[in-house]
Amino acid sequence: MSGIRTNAAAVMLGVSPNTLRSWERRFGYPTPARTSGGHRQYELHEIEALKQAFDETHNVSSAIALARQRGVGLPSSGRLGAALGRFDEDKAALLLEESLALRSLERTIQEVLLPAVAERAEDEASQAEYEFGWRFATGWMSALRRVAPPASRQEAVLIFDSSAPCDVEALQVQALELMLRRVGLRTLVLTSGLDPARLGRALRALRPNALVLGGRRASLDAIGRLVYAVRSAEREIEVFDFGGALPDTGASTVRRLGSAPLAAGELLLERLTARPAAAPEPAPELTAPQRALLGI
């Protein structure tokens, strides 16, 4: 969690910790979050704004009114995390709206939303706050996906998601899908637990140019069978790792996109639009067990 403790905030303001706590009770400002141990944690920008106003007015009530009037600056992951920690859905939504007035949607997701939720995942005592934040983020991105413009490009991306509900990686996959849709790519997300023999209709409908592996919960065997099934139907498809779905042994030929959705989306788009036409490759030879698996 970002922020400073009561003693440090009081030193910045030139008052005692008891005085600072009394201001919180009397005026409702500044408004600290709580750590897993129950300690107050103040946002640095609130303390700085209050200090500047107090230096100008020399009166606490006037200083607090002035600091509130001036606002608290650019919406940040720390401020959003504090709102999620208070289970304040309205405040969280307002902070994201304020961020969208200053940042692109993609940067708001990557720089504000995802870090705010991920910070909660690291605190075992904040599991309820984390789950609330995860579901809030999922709902927020789902609403944006529903209003995304129709695909405007021929290229398509198939994503296999091996994450589980409430995984941080699940949010990253959702963010990547949203960003790919917003640049006009056709996308389809399926779980890695899908039977490879049931992929035929999906592959014929999408005709993907790229296969992205996301999440970290699938076994190498499961991933291998899915990749084989896709490449049996789409011979020229390129496979990408997003967020560490495959162990980095140094021997894999799978291209790595990193774990930042915005950069991953940009790399994918660049790769898909710049790739030269590849010569047809011979279809892979299937073993008897593989033929049985694929229903051939």
C-alpha positions as CSV (number, residue, x, y, z in Angstrom):
1,M,0.0,0.0,0.0
2,S,1.4,3.5,-0.8
3,G,1.4,6.3,1.8
4,I,3.0,7.3,5.0
5,R,2.3,6.5,8.7
6,T,0.9,8.9,11.3
7,N,4.2,9.9,12.8
8,A,5.7,10.8,9.5
9,A,2.6,12.7,8.4
10,A,2.6,14.6,11.7
11,V,6.2,15.6,11.3
12,M,5.5,16.9,7.8
13,L,2.7,19.1,9.1
14,G,4.6,20.2,12.3
15,V,1.9,18.9,14.7
16,S,1.6,15.9,17.1
17,P,0.2,12.6,16.0
18,N,-2.7,13.2,18.4
19,T,-3.5,16.5,16.7
20,L,-3.5,14.9,13.3
21,R,-5.9,12.2,14.5
22,S,-8.1,14.8,16.0
23,W,-8.3,16.6,12.7
24,E,-9.4,13.3,11.0
25,R,-12.2,12.9,13.6
26,R,-13.3,16.5,13.5
27,F,-13.0,17.4,9.9
28,G,-12.8,14.0,8.1
29,Y,-9.6,15.1,6.5
30,P,-7.0,13.8,5.8
31,T,-8.6,10.4,5.2
32,P,-6.1,7.6,5.9
33,A,-6.5,4.0,4.8
34,R,-5.6,1.2,7.2
35,T,-2.8,-1.4,7.0
36,S,-3.4,-5.1,7.7
37,G,-2.3,-4.3,11.3
38,G,-4.8,-1.5,11.7
39,H,-2.3,1.4,11.4
40,R,-3.3,4.6,9.7
41,Q,-1.6,5.2,6.3
42,Y,-2.0,8.6,4.8
43,E,-1.7,9.5,1.1
44,L,1.3,11.7,0.6
45,H,-0.5,14.0,-1.8
46,E,-3.2,14.8,0.8
47,I,-0.5,15.6,3.5
48,E,1.4,17.8,1.0
49,A,-1.7,19.6,0.0
50,L,-2.7,20.2,3.6
51,K,0.8,21.4,4.5
52,Q,0.8,24.0,1.7
53,A,-2.7,25.2,2.6
54,F,-1.8,25.4,6.3
55,D,1.4,27.4,5.6
56,E,-0.8,29.9,3.7
57,T,-3.7,30.2,6.1
58,H,-2.3,29.3,9.5
59,N,-5.8,28.0,10.5
60,V,-6.6,24.4,10.4
61,S,-10.3,24.7,9.3
62,S,-9.4,27.1,6.5
63,A,-6.4,25.0,5.5
64,I,-8.6,21.8,5.2
65,A,-11.2,23.7,3.2
66,L,-8.6,25.1,0.9
67,A,-6.9,21.7,0.4
68,R,-10.2,20.1,-0.4
69,Q,-11.1,22.9,-2.9
70,R,-7.8,22.4,-4.7
71,G,-8.3,18.7,-5.0
72,V,-5.8,16.0,-4.6
73,G,-4.1,15.8,-7.9
74,L,-3.8,13.2,-10.6
75,P,-5.7,10.0,-9.7
76,S,-3.2,7.3,-8.8
77,S,-3.2,3.6,-8.1
78,G,-2.6,4.4,-4.4
79,R,-5.8,6.5,-4.2
80,L,-7.8,3.8,-6.1
81,G,-6.3,1.2,-3.8
82,A,-7.4,3.1,-0.7
83,A,-10.9,3.4,-2.1
84,L,-11.0,-0.3,-2.8
85,G,-9.7,-1.0,0.7
86,R,-12.7,0.9,2.1
87,F,-15.0,-1.1,-0.2
88,D,-16.0,2.3,-1.7
89,E,-17.2,1.4,-5.2
90,D,-18.6,4.9,-6.0
91,K,-15.2,6.5,-5.1
92,A,-13.3,4.0,-7.1
93,A,-15.5,4.5,-10.2
94,L,-15.1,8.3,-9.8
95,L,-11.3,8.0,-9.6
96,L,-11.2,6.0,-12.8
97,E,-13.4,8.6,-14.5
98,E,-11.1,11.3,-13.4
99,S,-8.1,9.3,-14.7
100,L,-9.8,8.9,-18.1
101,A,-10.0,12.7,-18.4
102,L,-6.2,12.8,-18.1
103,R,-4.9,9.5,-19.4
104,S,-5.9,7.1,-22.2
105,L,-8.1,4.1,-21.3
106,E,-5.1,1.8,-21.8
107,R,-2.8,3.8,-19.5
108,T,-5.6,4.1,-16.9
109,I,-5.9,0.3,-16.8
110,Q,-2.2,-0.4,-16.8
111,E,-1.0,2.5,-14.5
112,V,-4.0,2.9,-12.1
113,L,-6.4,-0.1,-12.1
114,L,-4.2,-3.1,-12.3
115,P,-1.6,-1.9,-9.8
116,A,-4.3,-0.9,-7.3
117,V,-5.7,-4.4,-7.3
118,A,-2.3,-6.1,-7.4
119,E,-1.2,-4.3,-4.3
120,R,-4.0,-5.8,-2.3
121,A,-3.1,-9.3,-3.5
122,E,0.2,-9.1,-1.6
123,D,-1.5,-8.5,1.7
124,E,-2.9,-11.8,3.2
125,A,-4.9,-9.8,5.7
126,S,-6.7,-7.9,2.9
127,Q,-8.2,-10.9,1.1
128,A,-11.7,-9.5,1.2
129,E,-10.5,-6.1,0.0
130,Y,-8.6,-7.8,-2.8
131,E,-11.5,-9.9,-3.9
132,F,-13.7,-6.8,-3.9
133,G,-11.2,-5.0,-6.0
134,W,-10.7,-7.9,-8.4
135,R,-14.5,-8.1,-9.0
136,F,-14.8,-4.4,-9.4
137,A,-12.0,-4.3,-12.0
138,T,-13.5,-7.3,-13.8
139,G,-16.9,-5.6,-14.0
140,W,-15.4,-2.3,-15.1
141,M,-13.4,-3.8,-18.0
142,S,-16.3,-6.1,-19.0
143,A,-18.5,-3.0,-19.4
144,L,-15.9,-1.4,-21.7
145,R,-15.6,-4.6,-23.7
146,R,-19.3,-4.6,-24.4
147,V,-19.1,-1.1,-25.9
148,A,-15.9,-1.6,-27.8
149,P,-16.2,-0.9,-31.6
150,P,-16.6,-3.9,-34.0
151,A,-13.4,-5.4,-35.4
152,S,-12.0,-3.4,-38.2
153,R,-9.0,-5.6,-39.1
154,Q,-8.7,-9.0,-40.7
155,E,-6.1,-10.3,-38.2
156,A,-7.4,-12.3,-35.3
157,V,-5.9,-13.4,-32.0
158,L,-6.8,-16.5,-30.0
159,I,-6.0,-16.4,-26.3
160,F,-5.9,-19.4,-24.0
161,D,-6.4,-18.3,-20.4
162,S,-5.1,-20.7,-17.8
163,S,-5.7,-18.3,-14.8
164,A,-8.4,-18.9,-12.1
165,P,-11.0,-16.4,-10.8
166,C,-9.3,-13.8,-8.5
167,D,-5.9,-14.4,-10.1
168,V,-4.0,-11.2,-10.9
169,E,-3.1,-12.8,-14.2
170,A,-6.8,-13.1,-15.0
171,L,-7.1,-9.3,-14.9
172,Q,-4.1,-9.0,-17.1
173,V,-5.6,-11.3,-19.7
174,Q,-8.9,-9.3,-19.6
175,A,-7.0,-6.1,-20.0
176,L,-5.0,-7.5,-23.0
177,E,-8.2,-8.7,-24.7
178,L,-9.9,-5.3,-24.2
179,M,-6.8,-3.5,-25.7
180,L,-6.7,-5.8,-28.7
181,R,-10.4,-5.2,-29.4
182,R,-9.9,-1.5,-29.2
183,V,-7.3,-1.5,-31.9
184,G,-9.7,-3.4,-34.2
185,L,-8.4,-7.0,-33.9
186,R,-10.8,-9.9,-33.8
187,T,-10.2,-11.8,-30.5
188,L,-11.5,-14.9,-28.8
189,V,-10.6,-16.0,-25.2
190,L,-10.9,-19.7,-24.2
191,T,-9.8,-21.5,-21.2
192,S,-6.8,-23.8,-21.3
193,G,-8.9,-26.6,-19.9
194,L,-10.8,-26.9,-23.1
195,D,-10.7,-30.3,-24.9
196,P,-8.4,-29.8,-27.9
197,A,-10.7,-32.0,-29.9
198,R,-13.5,-29.4,-29.5
199,L,-11.6,-26.5,-31.1
200,G,-12.5,-27.1,-34.7
201,R,-15.5,-24.8,-35.0
202,A,-13.9,-22.0,-33.1
203,L,-10.8,-22.1,-35.3
204,R,-12.8,-22.2,-38.5
205,A,-14.8,-19.2,-37.3
206,L,-11.9,-17.1,-36.1
207,R,-9.0,-18.2,-38.4
208,P,-6.4,-16.8,-35.9
209,N,-3.1,-15.4,-36.9
210,A,-1.7,-15.4,-33.4
211,L,-2.1,-17.7,-30.4
212,V,-1.5,-16.1,-27.0
213,L,-0.9,-18.2,-23.8
214,G,-1.9,-16.4,-20.6
215,G,-2.2,-17.3,-17.0
216,R,0.1,-19.7,-15.1
217,R,-2.1,-22.6,-14.0
218,A,-1.9,-24.9,-17.0
219,S,0.5,-27.8,-17.2
220,L,3.0,-28.0,-20.0
221,D,1.3,-31.1,-21.2
222,A,-2.1,-29.3,-21.5
223,I,-0.5,-26.3,-23.2
224,G,1.3,-28.5,-25.6
225,R,-1.8,-30.4,-26.6
226,L,-3.7,-27.1,-27.2
227,V,-0.8,-25.6,-29.3
228,Y,-0.5,-28.8,-31.3
229,A,-4.3,-28.8,-32.1
230,V,-4.2,-25.2,-33.2
231,R,-1.2,-25.6,-35.3
232,S,-2.6,-28.6,-37.0
233,A,-5.4,-26.4,-38.3
234,E,-3.6,-23.1,-38.7
235,R,-0.1,-24.0,-39.8
236,E,1.3,-20.4,-40.0
237,I,0.1,-19.3,-36.6
238,E,2.6,-17.7,-34.3
239,V,2.6,-18.5,-30.6
240,F,3.2,-15.9,-27.9
241,D,3.6,-16.1,-24.1
242,F,1.9,-13.4,-22.0
243,G,2.8,-13.0,-18.4
244,G,4.8,-16.1,-17.9
245,A,2.5,-18.9,-19.0
246,L,5.5,-20.9,-20.1
247,P,8.7,-21.4,-18.0
248,D,11.6,-19.4,-19.4
249,T,14.1,-22.1,-20.1
250,G,15.9,-20.2,-22.8
251,A,15.2,-23.0,-25.3
252,S,11.6,-22.1,-26.2
253,T,10.9,-20.5,-29.6
254,V,7.7,-18.9,-28.2
255,R,7.9,-15.2,-28.4
256,R,7.4,-13.4,-25.1
257,L,5.2,-10.4,-24.7
258,G,6.0,-9.6,-21.1
259,S,3.2,-9.0,-18.5
260,A,2.2,-5.4,-19.3
261,P,-1.0,-5.5,-21.4
262,L,-0.4,-2.2,-23.2
263,A,3.1,-3.1,-24.3
264,A,2.0,-6.7,-25.2
265,G,-0.9,-5.4,-27.3
266,E,1.4,-3.0,-29.2
267,L,3.9,-5.8,-29.8
268,L,1.2,-8.1,-31.1
269,L,-0.3,-5.5,-33.4
270,E,3.2,-4.6,-34.8
271,R,4.0,-8.3,-35.3
272,L,0.7,-9.1,-37.0
273,T,0.7,-6.1,-39.4
274,A,4.4,-6.3,-40.3
275,R,4.8,-10.0,-40.7
276,P,5.8,-11.1,-44.3
277,A,3.7,-13.7,-46.1
278,A,5.1,-17.0,-45.0
279,A,5.5,-20.0,-47.3
280,P,3.1,-22.8,-46.6
281,E,4.5,-25.4,-44.3
282,P,3.7,-29.1,-44.5
283,A,1.1,-30.3,-42.1
284,P,2.6,-32.0,-39.1
285,E,2.5,-35.7,-39.0
286,L,0.1,-37.0,-36.4
287,T,0.8,-40.0,-34.2
288,A,-1.9,-42.6,-33.5
289,P,-2.7,-41.2,-30.0
290,Q,-2.9,-37.6,-31.4
291,R,-5.3,-38.7,-34.1
292,A,-7.5,-40.3,-31.5
293,L,-7.3,-37.2,-29.4
294,L,-8.4,-35.0,-32.2
295,G,-11.1,-37.3,-33.5
296,I,-9.4,-38.0,-36.8
